[in-house]
Amino acid sequence: MSSTSRLALLLIVALSVRLVHIDFPVGGFQSWRQADTAAIARNYYEHGFDFLSPQIDWGGNTPGYVETEFPVYPFLVALLYALLGAYDAIGRTLSVLFSLLTIVGVHALGSRFLGTRRGFLAAAVYAVIPLNIYYGRAFMPEAAMLMCSVWGVEHFARWIQRDRSVNLVASAVFVALAALLKLPCLYLGLPILFLALQRFGTSFLRQKSLWIYAGFIFVSVGAWYAHAHQIYQHSGLSFGIWFFGSDKWGMAAPLLSIKFWNDVLFKSIAERHFTYAGFVPFLIGLFVRRASLPERVFDWWLLALLIFILLVPIGNQVHDYYQLPFSIPGVMFIAKGLDFLWAHARAAGRTTSRWIALGVVVLSAIGIPVLSTLRMASFIGGEQRDNPLYELGRAVDRLTPPDARVIAVDEGDPVFLYHARRKGWHAFPQHLTVESVEEKVRQGARYLFGETGRFRTEEERAFLQEMMHRYSIRGISRSYFILELLPQQQTPSPEKG
């Protein structure tokens, strides 16, 4: 079978596993990030395609303009909505497309530096490890960022070898997009710098084309994030991009904790991303002799990502998708490890080391897809068509005016407002008081809704009962409530679910 045929077959397998639940509503694992992305896409579609003004749903009585990464992914989804209708499956499908293009890029990059066999092995592992599958069909920009990252480096490598300007331009566009989608992707400068040094040595500083290349990337990235920060200064709404030392990055204390390194390196990278069946050959691959100097580009890529962990410790500890970029150089080392073990097993004769090497290869070949399947089953288990949250969202959408501002007792989870198709405020049961609700009413809130199960303490349940006595029940079921924030006698009788 030819290399092209093998890759085509691999893409068919990768597509089939990424189509699971493709038509399900946004929800389940990492629903927060998905709901925010989906809300921006829907707001573009419903309120005009003003690319420079991304909107979320939790901006209270404001338009909801938010400081965020470059919103090209939700904007593309919104354009597809205009052609096909607003369905969550469209956002997921776009991620699948980007994920498949990433597999092709991994194959190209791996074949270029490691040889055809190892390049295919790297692409095959990339296609089936669990978080690559899950986030490769999630309503999030991560799949687009990974695609831009791998093709940015691949086109730069082509330019180094062929000196074709079109490849340098393509690389600049892809790397700029990767960093626009996720600012930390500026770490790609390290492997790219390594490739430039291989071609030009220290004279790379005299290459005008490289200065133009770097200038385009930094100006593009700087322009967007300066604009995004202006949005934050006017709206006060942000995804926390620049919250140095108080949110995801800029803190040294976690790096001194054994728990931090265990969470990031073992629980996340080893267990969730690579699976332990892939992590063992990854460690072996780190010590396989480099056949050529350019192959060390993956060492520099890995080093760049380790620096990223040091700079963004809390983000990496809390969110496993922060380590998704590790999968690109990571699968290269897994492929090297597996190929080395297979070569040793074939050449070592009837020795103990031969059987150990063969055993690791077989266990990895079986273990990676099996463990990936089990992990994926746990991830998608939270995606349910009959989730009570969707019923609550449909009820709010049906029982309240489209322009009504609402208070969602969602503990900060934007998926509530997204499925209700309303804008308003987040609320936490433990923070709600009569005074805080009345303040929101003065700001324009007209409805209060949530799941009754979120009121866990006696004090919180007593508050909910007081709200139901004070305000009119617009809708109620065993799992949720919808209150109209007007006195009881001014509204019609409630609808029961």
Secondary structure, DSSP 8 states (H G I E B T S, - for coil): --HHHHHHHHHHHHHHHHTTTTTS-S-STTHHHHHHHHHHHHHHHHH---TT--B-S-STTS--B-B-S-THHHHHHHHHHHHH---HHHHHHHHHHHHHHHHHHHHHHHHHHH-HHHHHHHHHHHHHSHHHHHHTTSSSTHHHHHHHHHHHHHHHHHHHHH--HHHHHHHHHHHHHHHHHSGGGGGGHHHHHHHHHHHHGGGGGG-HHHHHHHHHHHHHHHHHHHHHHHHHHHH--B-STT-TTTSSSS-SGGGG-HHHHIIIIIIIIIIIIS-HHHHHHHHHHHTS--SSSGGGHHHHHHHHHHHHHHHSHHHHHH-GGGGGGGHHHHHHHHHHHHHHHHHHHHHS-SSHHHHHHHHHHHHHHHHHHHHHHHHHHHHHTT--TT-HHHHHHHHHHHHS-TT-EEEEESTT-THHHHHHT-EEEEE-GGG--HHHHHHHHHTTEEEEEEEGGG--SHHHHHHHHHHHHHEEEEEE-SSEEEEEEEEGGGS---EE-
